[in-house]
Amino acid sequence: MRFLLTGSSGFIGQYLAQHLRQSGHAVYTLNARIFNSQRQQEWLDYLCEVRPTAIIHLAGLAHRQLPSTLDSCRYLRAVNVDYPVSLAGIAAQADVPRFVFVSSIGVHGAQTPIGVPFREDSPFNPGNPYAESKCEAEHRLQALLASTTTQLVIVRPALVSGRGAPGNVNRLARLVHLGLPLPFANVDNQRSFVVIENLCDLLARAAIHPHAGNQAFLAAEAHTPSTAEVVACMARYWGRRPRLWSCPQKPLRLLLQWAGYQAQAGQLLGSLVVDSSKARQLIGWQPIKPLELSLYESAELDVKPVWS
């Protein structure tokens, strides 16, 4: 099979390119963020030359990477919405069989009520500009490709764990590495993760499985650890016991919000549970790498661990 990846230099992209090559597939890349009329013919010629089995679109920009200005929001939209829509339109012209768009679980919201996990048909409730851009891109891609022969597949991953994971996983690992007592001992929440290697397998299946066409899939592991469990797993990497102490959640949440960490308060104290049974049942996705091992590896930083 022949795959064309965007965002191949990113965290997921590097793992996915390696996974596909190790599976015997040919991997091509497209590195661009802004679309213009000059590139339209260049991209079309490139797709006609490569003739990919599928395009997997990973490229994107997180809102936290930009200052909160109007121009920044426009750039975010240009990268996260206009770019994939333009590329999908050219893919349809080139008769590419399938376009896989990697969205975000954030399109459904930042938290789930107890006992009500997110599913593919859960209502959209994006809570920040990044999630809003992903939501808009999904709608526009569906409208664009509905009347073409190019099948659209949407994958919405939960928080991705693994060696080198950026973002909130990396921030928590660094916090654990400091060895400071953390006030999460009585935080009885549930958080869904997806292991990077397992996500790559799902994306590969989404690109070629005959039953995946024109479907959306949520990507998450079955186990949903609490924040305290995640801290304990990461602490083991450094040969330490987790230094956790109890703090009432309401004042802790208020303190974090007062300090300007409202989003982090929700992630550390709230629950976000994802039901990924559709991918398991429809396209036979069976995650292989355990989440505990992936969280353990997520604690690997640019300093040497203290082994027990």
Secondary structure, DSSP 8 states (H G I E B T S, - for coil): -EEEEESTTSHHHHHHHHHHHHTT-EEEEE--S---HHHHHHHHHHHHHH--SEEEE-----GGGS-SSHHHHHHHHIIIIIHHHHHHHHHHHTT-SEEEEE--GGGG-S---TT--B-TTS-----SHHHHHHHHHHHHHHHHHTTSS-EEEEEEE-EEESTT--HHHHHHHHHHHTT--BS-TT----B-EEEHHHHHHHHHHHHH-TT-TT-EEEE--S----HHHHHHHHHHHTT----B----HHHHHHHHHHTT-HHHHHHHHS-B-B--HHHHHHS-----S-HHHHHHHHT--SS-----
